[in-house]
Amino acid sequence: RRTGGCTREEKSGSSNNNFGETSPDMLTALGIKYTVVGHSERRSIQGESDSLIASKCKYAQEQGLTVIGCIGELLEERQAEKTMEVCQRQLSAYAKEMKSWDQFVLAYEPVWAIGTVSNFLFF
């Protein structure tokens, strides 16, 4: 999906892999400069692991894209007071693979707060 020079779905590796919806090669050819990696829907619905997401980040950066990397915990993880542990694990995976912090924007996306009234119960 294209939105003002940014996409939400990404693809790892060459155009022959089927990890995402649109390859970084295609995005850069269209002049798109940013892509979102690690969105909670990709983690939960597609089952994308921290390491797969980190490899997508690396490949997108190698193709000249700036990555908007999502991190965030589930409601159960927040209730178990594991927010920092989960976010640190996810961020560490990015850090091990990424090419440059200059091509990275961190997006904290607590999964429990998306589309629920739970976000009003904790503040």
C-alpha positions in Angstrom: 0.0 0.0 0.0 1.4 3.4 -1.0 0.9 6.4 1.2 2.8 9.6 0.5 6.2 7.9 -0.1 5.8 5.2 2.6 4.6 1.6 2.4 3.3 -0.7 5.1 4.2 -4.1 3.7 7.7 -5.2 2.8 9.4 -8.2 1.2 12.6 -9.8 2.2 15.3 -10.7 -0.4 14.8 -10.9 -4.1 11.5 -10.6 -5.9 11.3 -14.5 -5.8 10.7 -14.6 -2.1 7.1 -14.5 -0.7 7.6 -12.9 2.7 5.7 -9.7 2.2 3.5 -7.9 -0.2 5.8 -5.6 -2.1 9.6 -5.9 -2.6 12.0 -3.2 -1.7 13.2 -3.2 -5.3 9.8 -2.2 -6.4 9.4 0.4 -3.8 12.7 2.1 -4.7 11.8 2.0 -8.4 8.7 4.0 -7.5 10.6 6.5 -5.5 9.3 5.4 -2.1 11.7 6.2 0.7 10.2 4.5 3.8 8.7 1.1 4.7 7.2 -0.3 7.8 8.7 -3.5 9.1 7.6 -5.6 12.1 4.0 -4.4 12.3 2.0 -6.4 14.9 -0.3 -7.8 12.2 2.7 -9.3 10.4 4.1 -10.7 13.7 0.8 -12.2 14.8 -1.1 -13.1 11.6 1.9 -14.0 9.4 4.0 -15.4 12.3 7.0 -13.3 11.5 9.8 -13.8 14.0 12.1 -11.2 15.3 15.0 -12.6 13.2 12.9 -12.5 10.0 11.8 -9.0 10.7 15.4 -8.0 11.3 16.5 -9.5 8.0 13.8 -7.6 6.2 15.1 -4.4 7.9 18.6 -5.1 6.7 17.5 -5.9 3.1 15.3 -2.8 2.9 18.1 -0.6 4.1 20.5 -2.2 1.6 18.0 -1.2 -1.1 18.2 2.4 0.1 14.9 2.5 2.1 14.5 4.0 5.6 12.8 1.5 7.8 10.1 2.3 10.3 10.6 -0.6 12.7 7.8 -1.5 15.0 8.2 -2.9 18.5 5.5 -3.5 21.1 4.1 -5.9 23.6 0.8 -7.9 23.8 -1.7 -7.2 26.6 -0.6 -10.4 28.4 3.1 -9.3 28.3 2.2 -5.9 29.7 0.1 -7.4 32.5 3.0 -9.7 33.3 5.3 -6.5 33.5 7.4 -7.8 30.5 7.1 -4.6 28.4 10.8 -3.7 28.6 11.9 -7.3 28.1 9.8 -7.7 25.0 10.7 -4.3 23.5 14.4 -4.9 24.2 14.3 -8.3 22.6 12.6 -6.9 19.4 15.0 -3.9 19.2 18.0 -6.1 19.8 17.0 -8.2 16.8 16.9 -5.1 14.6 20.3 -3.9 16.0 22.0 -7.2 15.1 21.1 -7.0 11.5 20.5 -3.4 10.5 22.9 -1.5 8.2 22.5 1.9 9.7 20.7 3.7 12.5 20.5 6.7 10.1 18.0 4.7 8.0 15.8 3.6 11.0 12.8 5.1 12.7 11.6 3.3 15.8 7.8 3.0 16.3 6.5 1.8 19.6 3.3 0.1 19.0 1.8 -1.6 22.1 -0.4 -4.3 20.6 -2.8 -4.1 23.5 -3.7 -0.5 22.7 -4.7 -1.0 19.1 -8.4 -0.8 18.5 -9.4 -1.6 22.1 -10.6 0.3 25.1 -7.7 -1.2 27.1 -5.6 1.8 26.3 -7.9 3.8 28.6 -7.7 1.3 31.4 -3.9 1.7 32.0 -3.5 5.5 32.1 
